[in-house]
């Protein structure tokens, strides 16, 4: 098989799998909570994740990880007050 045929076959297989998940109601759902600092967003998210078995993803942790990998980011103060 050539590259195009192989790629097309993989695409069709993944499309079929996605369609089956949609038909079975296995669609992933996301909740995004945003707001001004110090209003209890993290607390609310933690309570939701604990009571409903959701996965909680905190942007502060992601930003901190990026700052560790790319220390130059810290100088831009995009997410922190000056």
C-alpha positions as CSV (number, residue, x, y, z in Angstrom):
1,X,0.0,0.0,0.0
2,X,1.1,3.5,-0.7
3,X,1.3,6.2,2.0
4,X,-2.0,7.9,1.0
5,X,-3.9,4.6,1.2
6,X,-2.5,3.8,4.6
7,X,-3.3,7.2,5.9
8,X,-6.8,7.2,4.5
9,X,-7.4,3.7,6.0
10,X,-6.3,4.9,9.5
11,X,-8.5,8.0,9.1
12,X,-11.5,6.0,8.2
13,X,-10.9,3.6,11.2
14,X,-10.6,6.4,13.7
15,X,-13.7,8.1,12.2
16,X,-15.6,4.9,12.7
17,X,-14.5,4.5,16.3
18,X,-15.5,8.2,17.0
19,X,-18.9,7.6,15.4
20,X,-19.5,4.5,17.5
21,X,-18.6,6.4,20.7
22,X,-21.1,9.1,19.8
23,X,-23.8,6.6,19.1
24,X,-23.2,4.9,22.5
25,X,-23.2,8.3,24.3
26,X,-19.6,8.1,25.3
27,X,-18.9,11.7,24.5
28,X,-16.4,13.4,26.8
29,X,-17.9,16.4,28.6
30,X,-15.9,19.3,30.0
31,X,-16.6,22.0,32.5
32,X,-14.6,25.2,32.4
33,X,-14.7,27.5,35.4
34,X,-13.2,30.9,35.0
35,X,-13.3,34.1,36.9
36,X,-11.3,36.8,38.7
37,X,-8.6,35.8,41.2
38,X,-9.5,34.7,44.8
39,X,-13.2,33.9,44.2
40,X,-13.0,30.2,45.0
41,X,-12.7,28.6,41.5
42,X,-10.2,26.0,42.6
43,X,-12.2,25.1,45.7
44,X,-15.4,24.7,43.6
45,X,-13.6,22.6,41.1
46,X,-12.1,20.4,43.8
47,X,-15.5,19.8,45.3
48,X,-17.0,19.0,41.9
49,X,-14.2,16.6,41.0
50,X,-14.5,14.8,44.4
51,X,-18.2,14.5,44.4
52,X,-18.7,13.6,40.8
53,X,-15.4,11.7,40.1
54,X,-14.4,14.3,37.5
55,X,-10.7,15.0,36.7
56,X,-9.6,18.4,38.0
57,X,-7.0,20.3,36.0
58,X,-5.6,23.5,37.6
59,X,-4.1,26.1,35.2
60,X,-1.7,27.2,38.0
61,X,0.0,23.8,38.0
62,X,0.3,23.9,34.2
63,X,1.7,27.4,34.3
64,X,4.2,26.5,37.0
65,X,5.3,23.4,35.0
66,X,5.9,25.6,31.9
67,X,7.9,28.1,34.0
68,X,10.1,25.3,35.2
69,X,10.8,24.1,31.7
70,X,11.0,27.6,30.2
71,X,12.4,29.9,32.9
72,X,12.2,32.9,30.5
73,X,8.4,32.8,30.8
74,X,8.6,34.0,34.4
75,X,9.8,37.5,33.2
76,X,6.7,38.2,31.1
77,X,4.2,38.4,34.1
78,X,1.3,37.4,31.8
79,X,-0.6,35.5,34.6
80,X,0.7,37.4,37.6
81,X,0.3,40.9,38.8
82,X,3.2,43.2,38.3
